[in-house]
């Protein structure tokens, strides 16, 4: 699992570096760290738990985001039991 975590984290860092190089170091790049960490976590889970490739992990990631949205909506719309 640590190899999967290290590989996925290195790939995320590489994407960030490419964003900086593309925009120019002086100009900088806006990175949504919270979203990136959620994506990283989902990718690691997808690879470790389901043994998916990098491309398939992306598909699992999309489905996990949909599941998270459904869960959050269900928690907000839940009945109030007093």
Secondary structure, DSSP 8 states (H G I E B T S, - for coil): -HHHHHHHHHHHHHHHHHHHHHH-TTT-----HHHHHHHHHHHHHHHHHH---HHHHHHHHHHHHHHHHHHHHHHHT-----
